Amino acid sequence: MSERFPDIDWWCDRCKAYLNSQIGFDDHRYTWKCTECGHKNSISRDNIYKSHEDYWHQNNESTGGKLMGIMDLLKQLADGVYDGERTDSEMNGVSSGFYIDKGTPVKYREGKSTKFFDGKENIRTPGKRTEERFVTDEEKTTFFQSYGFIRDMFGDHPEVLDYSRQYYEDKKKNK
């Protein structure tokens, strides 16, 4: 069977992995679950762009189609624009995720809780919780670069998604 969209390269919207080379990839399917990160990507004519830049700037009227610099993002972070944004996941009783608290990004992990019966009732003991706080501007820049692509957290903030994509694209070019 021939390709539905010949000569089109498909990339994961979340982790930017090259989808065409993934085992079983078929552009006749309308969605493809990335084998690298598990993100479901739409495979349709509406998602074909002339260039990476056109893709990055889709729906980004807030910045006039220009990528925001890190100083702009840090200012918005300090101004509380991203406060309350979060993403959480749980696997096998272990919770992890990210959130932004008063201008400070936080990465957390909470271990599996345990239960025991004390003779009267079940008592739950929470698992060990660890947090990594991104406090300095350098750490916050690393946070935006490394985790700014997370749609569950920054889906309403295309400027952050764009900044992270640009970072990974530049990193890939410099290999």
Residue frames as a rotation matrix with the C-alpha (Angstrom) as fourth column:
MET 1
0.588 0.809 0.000 0.00
0.809 -0.588 0.000 0.00
0.000 0.000 -1.000 0.00
SER 2
-0.227 -0.673 0.704 1.35
0.622 -0.657 -0.427 3.44
0.750 0.341 0.567 -0.88
GLU 3
-0.745 -0.112 -0.657 1.66
0.619 -0.483 -0.620 6.33
-0.248 -0.869 0.429 1.53
ARG 4
0.386 0.922 0.031 -1.29
0.907 -0.374 -0.193 8.65
-0.166 0.103 -0.981 1.92
PHE 5
0.958 -0.165 -0.236 1.08
-0.169 -0.986 0.004 11.63
-0.234 0.036 -0.972 2.18
PRO 6
0.596 -0.781 0.184 4.22
0.787 0.524 -0.326 10.79
0.158 0.339 0.927 0.18
ASP 7
-0.194 -0.854 0.482 7.40
0.617 -0.489 -0.617 12.73
0.763 0.178 0.621 1.00
ILE 8
0.437 0.342 0.832 5.96
-0.439 -0.726 0.529 14.10
0.785 -0.596 -0.167 4.28
ASP 9
-0.607 -0.645 -0.464 8.03
0.227 0.419 -0.879 13.74
0.762 -0.639 -0.108 7.44
TRP 10
0.565 0.814 0.134 5.95
-0.023 -0.146 0.989 13.28
0.825 -0.561 -0.064 10.60
TRP 11
-0.648 -0.759 0.067 7.30
0.008 -0.094 -0.996 14.34
0.762 -0.644 0.067 14.00
CYS 12
-0.116 0.582 -0.805 5.86
0.933 0.342 0.112 13.78
0.340 -0.738 -0.583 17.46
ASP 13
0.372 0.363 0.854 4.15
0.133 -0.932 0.338 16.90
0.919 -0.013 -0.395 18.79
ARG 14
0.996 0.048 0.074 5.41
-0.067 -0.125 0.990 16.16
0.057 -0.991 -0.121 22.31
CYS 15
0.550 -0.828 0.111 8.94
0.143 0.224 0.964 14.72
-0.823 -0.514 0.242 22.15
LYS 16
0.467 -0.284 -0.837 9.79
-0.783 -0.572 -0.243 15.55
-0.410 0.769 -0.490 18.52
ALA 17
-0.324 -0.530 0.784 10.70
-0.075 0.840 0.537 11.95
-0.943 0.115 -0.312 17.67
TYR 18
-0.613 0.050 -0.788 10.67
-0.788 -0.111 0.606 11.06
-0.057 0.993 0.108 13.96
LEU 19
0.072 0.790 0.609 7.46
-0.630 0.510 -0.586 9.05
-0.773 -0.341 0.534 13.48
ASN 20
0.532 0.206 -0.821 8.01
-0.838 0.263 -0.477 7.76
0.118 0.943 0.313 9.92
SER 21
-0.282 -0.770 -0.572 10.74
-0.606 0.606 -0.516 5.37
0.744 0.201 -0.638 11.09
GLN 22
-0.443 0.156 0.883 8.81
-0.821 0.326 -0.469 3.94
-0.361 -0.932 -0.017 14.04
ILE 23
-1.000 0.007 0.030 7.89
0.017 0.944 0.328 0.28
-0.026 0.329 -0.944 13.63
GLY 24
-0.420 0.899 0.121 4.37
0.864 0.437 -0.250 -0.09
-0.278 0.000 -0.961 12.26
PHE 25
-0.446 0.260 -0.857 3.94
-0.067 -0.964 -0.257 3.60
-0.893 -0.057 0.447 11.36
ASP 26
-0.512 0.399 0.761 1.27
0.858 0.276 0.433 4.03
-0.037 0.875 -0.483 8.69
ASP 27
-0.945 0.113 -0.307 0.08
-0.080 -0.990 -0.118 7.45
-0.317 -0.087 0.944 7.57
HIS 28
-0.544 0.830 -0.122 -3.25
0.018 0.157 0.987 5.92
0.839 0.535 -0.100 6.53
ARG 29
-0.115 0.450 -0.885 -4.10
0.977 0.214 -0.018 5.90
0.181 -0.867 -0.465 10.24
TYR 30
0.458 0.379 0.804 -5.57
0.320 -0.914 0.249 9.15
0.829 0.143 -0.540 11.48
THR 31
0.737 -0.355 0.576 -3.62
-0.673 -0.471 0.571 9.06
0.069 -0.808 -0.586 14.73
TRP 32
0.341 -0.696 -0.631 -0.28
0.161 0.705 -0.691 7.55
0.926 0.134 0.353 15.68
LYS 33
0.993 -0.061 0.097 0.88
-0.103 -0.107 0.989 6.83
-0.050 -0.992 -0.112 19.23
CYS 34
0.364 -0.931 -0.026 4.54
-0.733 -0.269 -0.625 7.75
0.575 0.246 -0.780 19.48
THR 35
0.684 -0.159 -0.712 6.61
0.327 0.939 0.104 4.76
0.652 -0.304 0.694 20.56
GLU 36
-0.434 -0.893 0.117 9.05
0.344 -0.284 -0.895 7.10
0.833 -0.348 0.431 22.36
CYS 37
-0.963 0.011 0.269 6.69
-0.224 -0.588 -0.777 9.04
0.150 -0.809 0.569 24.65
GLY 38
-0.674 0.738 -0.009 3.18
0.689 0.625 -0.367 7.61
-0.265 -0.254 -0.930 24.09
HIS 39
-0.484 0.496 -0.721 1.68
-0.267 -0.868 -0.417 10.86
-0.833 -0.009 0.553 22.77
LYS 40
0.037 0.584 0.811 -1.17
0.794 0.475 -0.379 10.44
-0.607 0.658 -0.446 20.27
ASN 41
-0.686 -0.373 -0.625 -0.38
-0.094 -0.806 0.585 12.50
-0.721 0.460 0.518 17.17
SER 42
0.502 0.863 -0.049 -2.91
-0.049 -0.028 -0.998 13.48
-0.863 0.504 0.028 14.54
ILE 43
-0.696 -0.646 0.313 -1.95
0.261 0.178 0.949 12.37
-0.669 0.742 0.045 11.03
SER 44
0.374 0.865 0.333 -3.97
0.757 -0.078 -0.649 14.53
-0.536 0.495 -0.684 8.66
ARG 45
0.063 -0.285 0.957 -3.66
0.854 -0.480 -0.199 17.11
0.516 0.830 0.213 5.90
ASP 46
0.850 0.343 0.400 -4.41
0.111 -0.858 0.501 19.82
0.515 -0.382 -0.767 8.51
ASN 47
0.822 -0.570 -0.018 -1.11
-0.006 -0.041 0.999 18.96
-0.570 -0.821 -0.037 10.22
ILE 48
0.222 -0.756 0.616 1.15
0.971 0.228 -0.070 19.44
-0.088 0.614 0.785 7.21
TYR 49
0.759 -0.076 -0.646 3.21
0.069 -0.978 0.196 22.63
-0.647 -0.194 -0.737 7.32
LYS 50
0.901 -0.434 0.009 5.64
-0.086 -0.198 -0.976 24.16
0.426 0.879 -0.216 4.85
SER 51
-0.156 -0.987 0.027 8.38
-0.124 -0.008 -0.992 24.31
0.980 -0.158 -0.121 7.46
HIS 52
-0.292 -0.038 -0.956 9.13
0.875 0.394 -0.283 23.72
0.387 -0.918 -0.082 11.12
GLU 53
-0.982 -0.123 -0.141 8.84
0.169 -0.906 -0.388 27.47
-0.080 -0.405 0.911 11.66
ASP 54
-0.484 0.875 0.028 5.28
-0.519 -0.312 0.796 27.51
0.705 0.371 0.605 10.26
TYR 55
0.076 0.486 -0.871 4.39
0.432 0.771 0.468 24.69
0.899 -0.411 -0.151 12.63
TRP 56
-0.571 -0.394 -0.721 5.94
0.807 -0.107 -0.581 26.41
0.152 -0.913 0.379 15.66
HIS 57
-0.985 0.098 -0.140 4.07
-0.068 -0.976 -0.209 29.62
-0.157 -0.196 0.968 15.00
GLN 58
-0.449 0.891 -0.059 0.63
0.324 0.224 0.919 28.16
0.833 0.394 -0.389 14.46
ASN 59
0.514 0.830 -0.218 -1.95
0.535 -0.112 0.837 29.79
0.670 -0.547 -0.502 16.71
ASN 60
-0.086 -0.616 -0.783 0.67
0.981 -0.188 0.040 32.05
-0.171 -0.765 0.621 18.29
GLU 61
0.328 0.298 0.896 -0.93
0.565 -0.823 0.067 35.44
0.757 0.484 -0.439 17.77
SER 62
0.915 0.103 -0.390 0.03
0.395 -0.423 0.815 36.53
-0.082 -0.900 -0.428 21.29
THR 63
0.149 -0.936 -0.318 3.64
0.358 -0.249 0.900 37.06
-0.922 -0.248 0.298 20.23
GLY 64
0.504 0.099 -0.858 2.96
-0.619 -0.651 -0.439 38.30
-0.602 0.753 -0.267 16.71
GLY 65
0.985 -0.077 -0.157 4.36
-0.058 0.706 -0.706 35.08
0.165 0.705 0.690 15.24
LYS 66
0.135 -0.987 0.091 7.78
-0.530 -0.150 -0.835 35.59
0.837 0.065 -0.543 16.84
LEU 67
0.228 -0.149 -0.962 9.40
0.635 0.772 0.030 33.30
0.738 -0.618 0.271 19.35
MET 68
0.897 0.028 0.441 9.57
-0.306 -0.679 0.667 34.81
0.318 -0.733 -0.601 22.80
GLY 69
-0.099 -0.989 -0.108 13.02
-0.299 0.133 -0.945 34.95
0.949 -0.061 -0.309 24.33
ILE 70
-0.170 -0.030 -0.985 13.90
0.732 0.665 -0.147 33.44
0.660 -0.746 -0.091 27.65
MET 71
-0.977 -0.190 -0.096 13.88
0.205 -0.721 -0.662 36.86
0.056 -0.667 0.743 29.34
ASP 72
-0.461 0.883 0.087 10.22
-0.708 -0.425 0.564 37.32
0.536 0.198 0.821 28.29
LEU 73
0.182 0.523 -0.833 9.33
0.075 0.837 0.542 33.88
0.980 -0.162 0.113 29.66
LEU 74
-0.525 -0.449 -0.723 11.17
0.742 0.175 -0.648 34.51
0.417 -0.876 0.241 32.92
LYS 75
-0.943 0.238 0.231 9.34
-0.297 -0.916 -0.271 37.83
0.147 -0.324 0.935 33.33
GLN 76
-0.051 0.977 -0.208 5.97
-0.632 0.130 0.764 36.14
0.773 0.170 0.611 32.75
LEU 77
-0.007 -0.035 -0.999 6.97
0.514 0.857 -0.034 33.43
0.858 -0.514 0.012 35.22
ALA 78
-0.854 -0.388 -0.347 7.85
0.497 -0.411 -0.765 36.08
0.154 -0.825 0.543 37.83
ASP 79
-0.775 0.609 0.171 4.60
-0.591 -0.793 0.148 37.95
0.225 0.014 0.974 37.09
GLY 80
-0.580 0.529 0.620 2.60
-0.333 0.540 -0.773 34.83
-0.743 -0.655 -0.137 37.94
VAL 81
-0.127 0.547 -0.828 1.30
-0.992 -0.073 0.104 34.14
-0.004 0.834 0.551 34.41
TYR 82
-0.220 -0.049 -0.974 2.07
-0.418 0.907 0.049 30.41
0.882 0.418 -0.220 34.78
ASP 83
-0.812 -0.076 0.578 1.20
-0.582 0.184 -0.792 30.02
-0.046 -0.980 -0.194 38.48
GLY 84
0.014 0.850 0.526 -1.09
-0.683 0.393 -0.616 27.07
-0.730 -0.350 0.587 39.11
GLU 85
0.426 0.074 -0.902 -0.15
-0.819 0.455 -0.350 25.24
0.384 0.887 0.254 35.92
ARG 86
-0.209 -0.490 0.846 0.54
-0.774 0.612 0.163 21.59
-0.598 -0.621 -0.507 36.63
THR 87
0.258 0.277 -0.925 0.69
-0.715 0.699 0.010 18.10
0.650 0.659 0.379 35.25
ASP 88
-0.125 -0.208 0.970 0.48
-0.877 0.481 -0.009 14.91
-0.465 -0.852 -0.242 37.28
SER 89
0.152 0.206 -0.967 0.80
-0.645 0.762 0.061 11.24
0.749 0.614 0.249 36.53
GLU 90
0.123 -0.085 0.989 0.63
-0.877 0.458 0.148 8.05
-0.465 -0.885 -0.019 38.52
MET 91
0.273 -0.083 -0.958 2.04
-0.606 0.759 -0.239 4.65
0.747 0.646 0.157 37.72
ASN 92
0.032 -0.203 -0.979 2.04
0.413 0.894 -0.172 1.67
0.910 -0.399 0.112 40.05
GLY 93
0.665 0.387 -0.639 1.12
0.726 -0.133 0.675 3.88
0.176 -0.912 -0.370 42.99
VAL 94
-0.315 -0.821 -0.477 3.99
0.798 -0.501 0.335 6.33
-0.514 -0.275 0.813 42.43
SER 95
0.786 0.616 0.061 2.92
0.575 -0.690 -0.440 9.91
-0.229 0.381 -0.896 41.68
SER 96
-0.398 -0.895 -0.202 5.06
0.709 -0.440 0.552 12.41
-0.582 0.077 0.809 39.82
GLY 97
0.485 0.558 0.673 4.71
0.861 -0.441 -0.254 15.64
0.155 0.703 -0.694 37.94
PHE 98
-0.733 -0.650 0.201 5.40
0.636 -0.759 -0.139 19.33
0.243 0.025 0.970 37.72
TYR 99
0.522 0.852 -0.044 3.70
0.845 -0.509 0.165 22.46
0.119 -0.123 -0.985 38.99
ILE 100
-0.434 -0.608 0.665 4.44
0.452 -0.785 -0.423 26.16
0.779 0.117 0.616 39.24
ASP 101
0.450 0.500 -0.740 4.15
0.882 -0.119 0.456 27.78
0.139 -0.858 -0.494 42.65
LYS 102
0.820 -0.042 -0.571 4.57
0.187 -0.922 0.338 31.56
-0.541 -0.384 -0.748 43.00
GLY 103
0.759 -0.479 -0.440 6.87
-0.650 -0.529 -0.546 31.80
0.029 0.701 -0.713 39.99
THR 104
-0.318 -0.894 0.317 8.94
-0.883 0.401 0.244 28.74
-0.345 -0.202 -0.917 40.89
PRO 105
0.317 0.367 -0.874 8.72
-0.692 0.720 0.052 25.56
0.649 0.588 0.482 38.79
VAL 106
-0.160 -0.285 0.945 8.71
-0.877 0.480 -0.003 22.38
-0.453 -0.829 -0.327 40.88
LYS 107
-0.067 0.079 -0.995 9.30
-0.563 0.820 0.103 18.76
0.824 0.567 -0.010 39.84
TYR 108
-0.127 0.069 0.990 8.02
-0.968 0.212 -0.138 16.23
-0.219 -0.975 0.040 42.38
ARG 109
-0.271 0.087 -0.959 7.83
-0.292 0.942 0.168 12.50
0.917 0.325 -0.230 42.98
GLU 110
-0.067 0.296 0.953 5.90
-0.994 0.061 -0.089 10.75
-0.085 -0.953 0.290 45.73
GLY 111
-0.879 -0.390 -0.275 6.57
-0.410 0.912 0.015 7.09
0.245 0.126 -0.961 46.43
LYS 112
-0.222 0.806 -0.549 3.96
0.038 0.570 0.821 4.43
0.974 0.161 -0.157 46.90
SER 113
-0.155 0.253 0.955 1.93
-0.936 -0.348 -0.059 4.76
0.318 -0.903 0.291 50.07
THR 114
-0.786 -0.088 -0.611 1.43
0.061 0.974 -0.218 1.87
0.615 -0.208 -0.761 52.45
LYS 115
0.178 0.877 0.446 -1.54
-0.719 -0.193 0.667 0.75
0.671 -0.440 0.597 54.55
PHE 116
-0.796 -0.298 -0.526 -1.69
0.093 0.799 -0.594 -1.15
0.598 -0.522 -0.609 57.77
PHE 117
0.345 0.936 -0.065 -4.43
0.076 0.041 0.996 -2.13
0.935 -0.349 -0.057 60.20
ASP 118
-0.573 -0.609 0.548 -3.88
-0.421 -0.355 -0.835 -0.76
0.703 -0.709 -0.053 63.70
GLY 119
-0.908 0.296 -0.296 -6.52
0.418 0.651 -0.633 -2.97
0.005 -0.699 -0.715 65.31
LYS 120
-0.247 0.851 -0.464 -9.30
0.254 -0.405 -0.878 -0.42
-0.935 -0.335 -0.116 64.77
GLU 121
0.827 0.510 -0.237 -8.96
-0.048 -0.356 -0.933 0.92
-0.560 0.783 -0.270 61.24
ASN 122
0.422 -0.681 0.598 -6.75
0.905 0.280 -0.319 1.00
0.050 0.676 0.735 58.16
ILE 123
0.556 -0.381 -0.739 -4.04
0.054 -0.870 0.489 3.62
-0.829 -0.312 -0.464 58.43
ARG 124
0.801 -0.297 0.520 -2.46
0.552 0.029 -0.833 5.07
0.232 0.955 0.187 55.26
THR 125
0.310 -0.796 -0.521 1.15
0.289 -0.443 0.849 6.17
-0.906 -0.413 0.093 55.40
PRO 126
0.949 0.054 -0.310 2.12
-0.256 -0.438 -0.862 8.38
-0.182 0.897 -0.402 52.47
GLY 127
0.598 -0.772 0.217 5.23
0.798 0.547 -0.252 7.49
0.075 0.324 0.943 50.50
LYS 128
-0.130 -0.756 -0.641 8.40
0.634 -0.560 0.533 9.55
-0.762 -0.337 0.552 50.55
ARG 129
0.856 0.426 0.292 8.01
0.505 -0.569 -0.649 12.83
-0.110 0.704 -0.702 48.66
THR 130
-0.277 -0.939 -0.203 10.89
0.727 -0.343 0.595 14.56
-0.628 0.018 0.778 46.92
GLU 131
0.863 0.506 -0.005 10.81
0.397 -0.684 -0.612 17.94
-0.313 0.526 -0.791 45.22
GLU 132
-0.370 -0.905 0.211 13.24
0.890 -0.280 0.360 19.68
-0.266 0.320 0.909 42.93
ARG 133
0.656 0.568 -0.497 12.71
0.447 -0.823 -0.350 23.45
-0.608 0.007 -0.794 42.84
PHE 134
-0.028 -0.593 0.805 14.00
0.960 -0.241 -0.144 25.51
0.279 0.769 0.576 39.93
VAL 135
0.470 0.226 -0.853 14.93
0.718 -0.659 0.222 28.71
-0.513 -0.717 -0.472 41.79
THR 136
-0.325 -0.680 -0.658 17.63
0.097 -0.716 0.692 30.59
-0.941 0.161 0.298 39.85
ASP 137
0.383 0.423 -0.822 17.12
-0.719 -0.422 -0.552 32.07
-0.580 0.802 0.143 36.38
GLU 138
-0.523 -0.653 -0.547 19.54
-0.848 0.462 0.260 29.45
0.083 0.600 -0.796 35.03
GLU 139
-0.893 0.247 0.378 17.50
0.082 0.912 -0.402 26.62
-0.443 -0.328 -0.834 36.59
LYS 140
0.084 0.978 -0.189 14.24
-0.076 -0.183 -0.980 28.14
-0.994 0.096 0.059 35.31
THR 141
0.062 -0.162 -0.985 15.73
-0.968 -0.248 -0.020 28.38
-0.241 0.955 -0.172 31.82
THR 142
-0.902 -0.415 -0.117 16.65
-0.429 0.892 0.146 24.69
0.043 0.182 -0.982 32.03
PHE 143
-0.514 0.797 0.317 13.08
0.164 0.454 -0.876 23.93
-0.842 -0.398 -0.364 33.15
PHE 144
0.352 0.676 -0.648 11.56
-0.518 -0.436 -0.736 25.74
-0.780 0.595 0.196 30.14
GLN 145
-0.250 -0.529 -0.811 14.00
-0.967 0.173 0.185 24.07
0.043 0.831 -0.555 27.77
SER 146
-0.954 -0.299 -0.032 13.58
-0.294 0.950 -0.106 20.57
0.062 -0.092 -0.994 29.17
TYR 147
-0.704 0.710 0.012 9.89
0.588 0.593 -0.550 20.51
-0.398 -0.380 -0.835 30.12
GLY 148
-0.583 0.462 -0.669 8.25
-0.400 -0.879 -0.258 23.36
-0.707 0.117 0.697 28.21
PHE 149
-0.801 0.252 -0.543 6.93
-0.472 0.293 0.831 20.91
0.368 0.922 -0.116 25.61
ILE 150
-0.876 0.467 -0.116 4.46
0.458 0.735 -0.501 19.31
-0.149 -0.492 -0.858 28.07
ARG 151
-0.661 0.664 0.349 1.07
0.023 -0.446 0.895 20.08
0.750 0.599 0.280 26.53
ASP 152
0.146 0.746 -0.649 -0.90
0.785 0.312 0.536 19.07
0.602 -0.588 -0.540 29.63
MET 153
-0.013 -0.254 -0.967 0.87
0.879 -0.463 0.110 21.87
-0.476 -0.849 0.229 31.47
PHE 154
-0.551 -0.363 -0.752 1.56
0.070 -0.918 0.391 24.52
-0.832 0.163 0.531 28.83
GLY 155
-0.429 0.450 0.783 -1.17
0.889 0.364 0.277 23.85
-0.160 0.815 -0.557 26.26
ASP 156
0.695 0.719 -0.033 -2.65
0.711 -0.693 -0.122 27.30
-0.111 0.062 -0.992 26.93
HIS 157
0.603 -0.583 -0.544 0.76
-0.260 -0.788 0.558 28.95
-0.754 -0.195 -0.627 26.59
PRO 158
0.923 -0.193 0.332 2.09
0.384 0.488 -0.784 28.42
-0.011 0.851 0.525 23.05
GLU 159
0.656 -0.725 0.210 5.04
-0.595 -0.668 -0.448 30.72
0.465 0.169 -0.869 23.73
VAL 160
0.179 -0.574 0.799 6.45
-0.802 0.385 0.456 28.14
-0.570 -0.723 -0.391 26.16
LEU 161
0.645 0.114 0.756 5.85
0.229 0.915 -0.333 25.24
-0.729 0.388 0.563 23.77
ASP 162
0.951 -0.267 0.154 7.56
0.070 -0.299 -0.952 27.22
0.300 0.916 -0.266 21.00
TYR 163
0.433 -0.830 0.351 10.57
-0.894 -0.447 0.045 28.05
0.119 -0.333 -0.935 23.16
SER 164
0.183 -0.334 0.925 11.06
-0.464 0.800 0.380 24.41
-0.867 -0.499 -0.009 24.13
ARG 165
0.820 0.155 0.551 10.64
0.369 0.593 -0.716 23.19
-0.437 0.790 0.429 20.54
GLN 166
0.845 -0.533 0.051 13.20
-0.326 -0.589 -0.739 25.71
0.424 0.608 -0.671 19.33
TYR 167
0.244 -0.762 0.600 15.64
-0.911 0.032 0.411 24.54
-0.333 -0.647 -0.686 22.01
TYR 168
0.268 -0.103 0.958 15.30
-0.018 0.994 0.112 20.88
-0.963 -0.047 0.264 20.96
GLU 169
0.943 0.083 0.322 15.48
0.317 0.076 -0.946 21.76
-0.103 0.994 0.045 17.26
ASP 170
0.643 -0.760 0.096 18.67
-0.690 -0.629 -0.357 23.78
0.331 0.163 -0.929 17.79
LYS 171
0.149 -0.557 0.817 20.11
-0.729 0.497 0.471 20.97
-0.668 -0.666 -0.332 19.92
LYS 172
0.597 0.153 0.788 19.36
0.283 0.878 -0.385 18.46
-0.751 0.453 0.481 17.14
LYS 173
0.971 -0.222 0.088 21.02
-0.004 -0.384 -0.923 20.68
0.238 0.896 -0.374 14.50
ASN 174
0.437 -0.845 0.309 24.18
-0.876 -0.478 -0.068 21.01
0.205 -0.241 -0.949 16.58
LYS 175
0.699 -0.160 0.697 24.74
-0.226 0.876 0.427 17.25
-0.679 -0.456 0.576 16.94
